[in-house]
Amino acid sequence: MKLTALSRRKFLQGSALAAAGFTIVPRHVLGGPGFTAPSDKLNIAAVGCGGKADVNIRLAYNKGSDNFVALCDVDDRQAKKFRAQFPNAPYFKDYRQLFDKESKNFDAVIVSTPDHMHAPIAMAAMQLGKHVYCEKPLTHDIYEARMLTEAARKYKVVTQMGNQGSSGDDTRKIETWIQKGVIGHVHTVNCWTNRPVWPQGVRSPKDKGESQPVPSEVDWDLWLGTAPLRDYHEAYMPTRWRGYWDFGTGALGDMGCHFMDVPFRALKLKYPTSVECSVGSVYADFFKEAFYDDVCPPSSAIHLTFPSDDHKVKEIKFSWYDGGIRPQLPEGLPYEKVFTNIDGGMMFIGSKGILVAELFGNNPRLFPEEKFGDKKLPDAEKPFVEGKTEGHQQQWVKACKQGYGAYTSSSFEESGPLTETVLMGNLATRSYLAREAKTGGGFNFPGRKKLLWDGANMKITNFDYANQFVKRQYRGNYSL
């Protein structure tokens, strides 16, 4: 029927009066306790279904508050659990096929793969306009970290790196205490870890010329991805890839984004100006052959310097120790009250005192105890959002629903520069080791060399050999 203008006006007026007699009820109330309307759910694709993905997918899914609509893994064994949990989600082995065929059906991507594949997957997702959660370290090399940082701004997507400690209460507490000057002017930072807990400093199957048949469930070419071609061996997967330079970033890459994040944000650090290192040694044939061209060393000590915004501090000395090496303690600091956690810890040394904490900045303590015992300390100032590390994935999910500009504690704008700093340590280590190996046995290496870093241009200025580790070459047709 056609309504005349007058009759249509009366109809609308009557409808409005009728509607005024009702209360608008939210959809989640209509659905009962725990109900989330389908339109309120984030549709997520998971690239990588094993290892850390078990945590990332579970916490992002949040008992069904959000959807997983596509899955991808190069190893069917790793994908088995989540393929059973999400039987209607299409499954792929190649993330590029997933993106080509399913991009209209998902809003966001979680990347939980070995380090060497983080950057190409995350970049491809952002170029599709998808929000991205990527495991730590954000990338395998410094150049990739810079590119992802810039891409997140360019494509205006919500991002988060998987260093869950950045969403923790104690991280924010330490950030406030340092910036409020509780321990005075900070000039020195030490971080340490017990990692690696996987093989490092051992001869690799590649070096020994060993190979094994590829399991039927594994697409080995896709697993290698950007890395140079090599034969399959079970020593590389599913988790031991961390200790091989082609795939992982060693103990520093694994734990640096957890420990170093706290001082990085508390001191508002920028690009380091220099880096130097020394490493633990493992040799065979009576010190005639070094094994480090393929495998990360068993332990290392990395020393960085940063410019300081504090006019009372010329530069900040920042040291990292892994493989069980620990820093020297200042006079009077009790050993048993500092090295309290097996995972490792961190120590800030300031002009008025010392702050010590554990993994993620947990359990912060101030020394000397008699000075700070009764002191009133400031409350944390920055937003907590979820307020605990277990909420890190949901923090990202909720931000994705709000859109670009919503707060996440480890957005690529934050975690990209942090990752660059972490990977500076690996650049120094690889420069040290590769140069040592080239001398034909290591005895001619002149010792630790301080490398000077031009952060804006991503370049070592005093030892060009090291610049090959700023950006690696991808195999095949992979690119950013």
Secondary structure, DSSP 8 states (H G I E B T S, - for coil): ----HHHHHHHHHHHHHHHTTS----HHHHT-TT---GGGS-EEEEE--STTHHHHHHHHHGGGTSEEEEEE-SBHHHHHHHHHH-TTS-EES-HHHHHHHHGGG-SEEEE-S-GGGHHHHHHHHHHTT-EEEE-SSS-SSHHHHHHHHHHHHHHT--EEES-GGGGSHHHHHHHHHHHTTTT-SEEEEEEEE----S--SS--HHHHT------TTB-HHHHHTTS------GGGTTTGGGGBTTT--HHHHHHHHHHTHHHHHHTT----SEEEEEE---EETTTTEE-TTTB--S-EEEEEEEE-S-TT-SEEEEEEEETT------TT--HHHHS--TTEEEEEEESS-EEEE-GGG-S-EEESHHHHTT-------S--TT-SGGGHHHHHHHHHHH-TT---TT-HHHHHHHHHHHHHHHHHHHHHHHHHHHTTSSTT------EEEETTTTEESS-GGGGGGTS---STT---
